[in-house]
Amino acid sequence: MNEPGGGGSAIKLIGIGQSLRGDDGAGSAAIRLWQERYGKASDRPGLEVALAEAPGIGLLDMLEGARFAILVDAVRSDARPGTIHLLSADQLAAFTSGSGSAHGWGVAETLALGKQLMPGEMPGKLYLIGIEAGDVSLGESLSPEVELALAEAACLIEQLISKD
Amino acid sequence: MNQDIHIPALARVEGEGALTIRLKDGAVDEILLNIYEPPRFFEGFLHGRYFQDVPDFTARICGICPVAYQMSSVQALEAAMQVTITPEIRLLRRLFYCAEYIESHALHVYLLQAPDLVGHESAITLAADAPDLVKRGLRLKKIGNELLRTIGGRSIHPVNTCVGGFYHWPDAGAIHDLVPELEWARQASIETVRWAAGLNYPDFEQDYEFVSLNRIEEYAIYDGDILSSSGKRITPAEFEKHYLETQVERSNALHSHTLGNGTYFVGPLARFNLNYKKLRTMARESAREIGFKPPVHNPYKGLLARAIELVHTTDLAIELAGSYQPQGASHVEFDVIPGEGCGVSEAPRGVLYHRYIVDEQGLIRFARITPPTAQNFAQMEADLWAIAPTAIKLPQEEASLAFEHLLRSYDPCISCSVHFLELRIEKR
């Protein structure tokens, strides 16, 4: 069942971030915890799970065929590390900051480009679960505050999927 | 959450760069290009690791050019342990590299540099104006990523490369199925060249020393000797004797110079200038059609060289993918022996040099990685000095854009070196 503007029938859960860059790997870590606690993705027909270290503009390809997408990513605002943010697609659109000079492609810029070019193929429903990052220097471990926040993020993932 | 939050930048933290231009009495006093550069840390990471981990580790240095890191590292380790790969493995590595050129060049040409040349703030605003153009760029990039995934197992940080070859041969049917889309990509690349020829490039030329790989029989991407426009030709093992890295206090990146303390320029323009005659016929014809011929000394026209290389690599990929048939073992067997070796390949952004020392257990005892962007830093700074006297006369915003545009024309690697760019012009 496609919602208006939906690109397909799947629910896609996508973790974004470099696991070698400390808390930048929080998105993937939250999805792994969700898988441990709430069962295998394969038990849920129509749900696809993907982890992407640094998808850049490739995120558009990953979203193809999704009716509903949940992105889980590390974010930086002025909040305390480990704070969980839930952003709708509309709220995300406000964060295309600095795209004039940004060389790389952040999630917000990529989604804005997708909406501009192929509005009909973008997911009809999209949320970003943002986990406030602390330390993003090189290394594989998460900081303690972010580690503690993973349970809340995993719970939020489960709520979004089960309420759908 | 019951109130708005402010996230100034989502955490894609693959590197940061800043540029400071200091003025004194109305003239440029100091130019500081400050770069945060992860490869230096990777050299430390690799110490004590098993050699076979290296291609997967170094692939993570960059989301855009992981194949380059894998290809330079396996060649260095194969040299260290005296491993000889089969011709079939070499052909597949060349095809793998084509995939990376297609996705990386499509990204830079259409999404990173084009907005500068057509006066748009970003690819997003350009997409509003010329959706079909940006869609063409995205489709080109996608076929590159698709080929990369089919060979490497993943489209961003591939995992199929090992010292000695590939863990598995990719499925021949899956590779052959990509040929029709590659044929579309070749036509799109030819159109890219025609479109790019009509863009308005700033009038700026410098007397550069260009450095790239070179091979007698092919346009060197996967391997070769190192050739300079000064006429000097050296082997990969001699690289560090001729191209020196020095620590610069203000930057985490090392800056490279030639033996005579000169700057040099690596990348598509260097390859085009030094290897023009080795381009595939179709790519050379494309260049001839728009009157683009070496030597080119305008860094902004690196975009045209990239577009020509898109024609070259799509055409080569069609041939290599079309004739691909797995034959023999996908990787050669060898004994782990201690040794030291160098590997050099042409990343989309230019010469990428690796050197490793391996001990008798196969553990890495020393690693050196010299990425192309680090080699271009000194040249980029020299170019900034050259445009600065004119640029600082412009209003602040236009001046910023002029400096950024120049730096972007070098296609500094997003992950390897730079996440652009906070500009400060200080007046005293």
Chai-1 contact restraints between the chains, C-beta under 6 A:
chainA,res_idxA,chainB,res_idxB,connection_type,confidence,min_distance_angstrom,max_distance_angstrom,comment,restraint_id
A,L20,B,R60,contact,1.0,0.0,6.0,A-B,restraint_1
A,R21,B,V13,contact,1.0,0.0,6.0,A-B,restraint_2
A,D24,B,A11,contact,1.0,0.0,6.0,A-B,restraint_3
A,D24,B,V13,contact,1.0,0.0,6.0,A-B,restraint_4
A,E53,B,H157,contact,1.0,0.0,6.0,A-B,restraint_5
A,A54,B,G63,contact,1.0,0.0,6.0,A-B,restraint_6
A,G56,B,G63,contact,1.0,0.0,6.0,A-B,restraint_7
A,G58,B,N145,contact,1.0,0.0,6.0,A-B,restraint_8
A,D61,B,K142,contact,1.0,0.0,6.0,A-B,restraint_9
A,A74,B,A11,contact,1.0,0.0,6.0,A-B,restraint_10
A,V75,B,I7,contact,1.0,0.0,6.0,A-B,restraint_11
A,V75,B,L10,contact,1.0,0.0,6.0,A-B,restraint_12
A,V75,B,A11,contact,1.0,0.0,6.0,A-B,restraint_13
A,R76,B,A11,contact,1.0,0.0,6.0,A-B,restraint_14
A,S77,B,I5,contact,1.0,0.0,6.0,A-B,restraint_15
A,S77,B,H6,contact,1.0,0.0,6.0,A-B,restraint_16
A,S77,B,I7,contact,1.0,0.0,6.0,A-B,restraint_17
A,H85,B,I5,contact,1.0,0.0,6.0,A-B,restraint_18
A,L86,B,M1,contact,1.0,0.0,6.0,A-B,restraint_19
A,F95,B,I7,contact,1.0,0.0,6.0,A-B,restraint_20
A,S97,B,P8,contact,1.0,0.0,6.0,A-B,restraint_21
A,S99,B,S122,contact,1.0,0.0,6.0,A-B,restraint_22
A,G100,B,E121,contact,1.0,0.0,6.0,A-B,restraint_23
A,G100,B,S122,contact,1.0,0.0,6.0,A-B,restraint_24
A,S101,B,E404,contact,1.0,0.0,6.0,A-B,restraint_25
A,S101,B,F420,contact,1.0,0.0,6.0,A-B,restraint_26
A,S101,B,L421,contact,1.0,0.0,6.0,A-B,restraint_27
A,H103,B,I414,contact,1.0,0.0,6.0,A-B,restraint_28
A,H103,B,F420,contact,1.0,0.0,6.0,A-B,restraint_29
A,G104,B,R12,contact,1.0,0.0,6.0,A-B,restraint_30
A,G104,B,I414,contact,1.0,0.0,6.0,A-B,restraint_31
A,G104,B,H419,contact,1.0,0.0,6.0,A-B,restraint_32
A,G106,B,L10,contact,1.0,0.0,6.0,A-B,restraint_33
A,G106,B,R12,contact,1.0,0.0,6.0,A-B,restraint_34
A,V107,B,L10,contact,1.0,0.0,6.0,A-B,restraint_35
A,A108,B,L10,contact,1.0,0.0,6.0,A-B,restraint_36
A,A112,B,I124,contact,1.0,0.0,6.0,A-B,restraint_37
A,L113,B,I124,contact,1.0,0.0,6.0,A-B,restraint_38
A,L113,B,A127,contact,1.0,0.0,6.0,A-B,restraint_39
A,Q116,B,I124,contact,1.0,0.0,6.0,A-B,restraint_40
A,Q116,B,A127,contact,1.0,0.0,6.0,A-B,restraint_41
A,Q116,B,A128,contact,1.0,0.0,6.0,A-B,restraint_42
A,L117,B,A127,contact,1.0,0.0,6.0,A-B,restraint_43
A,L117,B,P131,contact,1.0,0.0,6.0,A-B,restraint_44
A,L117,B,K135,contact,1.0,0.0,6.0,A-B,restraint_45
A,A133,B,A11,contact,1.0,0.0,6.0,A-B,restraint_46
A,V136,B,V13,contact,1.0,0.0,6.0,A-B,restraint_47
A,L138,B,F41,contact,1.0,0.0,6.0,A-B,restraint_48
